[in-house]
Amino acid sequence: MTTKTITVYTQPGCAPCLQVKAFLQDRHVPFTEKNVQDDLMAIRELMDLGVMSTPATVIDGELVTGF
């Protein structure tokens, strides 16, 4: 079984962000969280994806928005 690379772009005060993280954690799915409020590079990455809101989840390079 191949492990997928998952990145979740979040920001403080974002309830759906907490839901995405809880969903993944409850299922023991490893992911990397990037807080767009604290990480300038994360903001740039999100903008490069054409997204201006959180949560945004990238799974093996494929963007999944919302929760």
Wavefront OBJ file of the C-alpha trace (Angstrom):
o trace
v 0.000 0.000 0.000
v 1.348 3.410 -0.973
v 1.191 6.272 1.498
v -0.236 9.465 0.068
v 1.318 12.844 0.798
v -1.306 15.082 2.403
v -0.917 18.781 3.189
v -3.662 20.733 4.935
v -3.568 24.535 4.720
v -5.225 26.067 7.777
v -5.595 29.268 9.762
v -6.609 30.067 13.344
v -10.334 30.418 13.983
v -11.265 28.233 11.014
v -13.805 25.660 12.254
v -13.726 23.610 9.027
v -9.924 23.445 9.369
v -10.348 21.826 12.777
v -12.837 19.366 11.276
v -10.449 18.314 8.517
v -7.612 17.831 10.999
v -9.828 15.856 13.408
v -11.124 13.690 10.542
v -7.594 12.769 9.489
v -6.291 12.332 13.045
v -9.235 10.104 14.042
v -8.341 7.825 11.138
v -4.603 7.939 11.912
v -3.876 9.494 8.521
v -0.540 11.327 8.528
v -0.583 14.862 7.159
v 1.398 18.069 7.217
v -0.361 21.202 8.462
v 0.624 24.583 7.060
v -0.788 27.593 8.893
v -1.192 30.343 6.303
v -1.335 33.027 8.980
v 2.126 32.209 10.320
v 3.887 30.862 7.233
v 4.517 33.207 4.295
v 5.611 30.333 2.067
v 2.332 28.529 2.814
v 0.378 31.608 1.727
v 2.320 31.670 -1.548
v 1.729 27.961 -2.094
v -2.001 28.429 -1.509
v -2.131 31.369 -3.918
v -0.222 29.340 -6.527
v -2.981 26.742 -6.221
v -5.514 29.483 -6.969
v -7.110 29.219 -3.545
v -7.809 32.101 -1.182
v -9.591 30.259 1.640
v -9.000 27.490 4.129
v -9.122 24.637 4.615
v -7.427 23.503 1.476
v -6.102 19.978 1.300
v -3.585 18.756 -1.234
v -3.377 14.996 -1.702
v -0.502 13.850 -3.899
v -0.593 17.182 -5.702
v -4.383 17.224 -6.204
v -6.300 20.073 -4.558
v -9.370 19.303 -2.455
v -11.149 22.354 -0.994
v -13.622 22.624 1.873
v -14.763 19.915 4.235
l 1 2 3 4 5 6 7 8 9 10 11 12 13 14 15 16 17 18 19 20 21 22 23 24 25 26 27 28 29 30 31 32 33 34 35 36 37 38 39 40 41 42 43 44 45 46 47 48 49 50 51 52 53 54 55 56 57 58 59 60 61 62 63 64 65 66 67
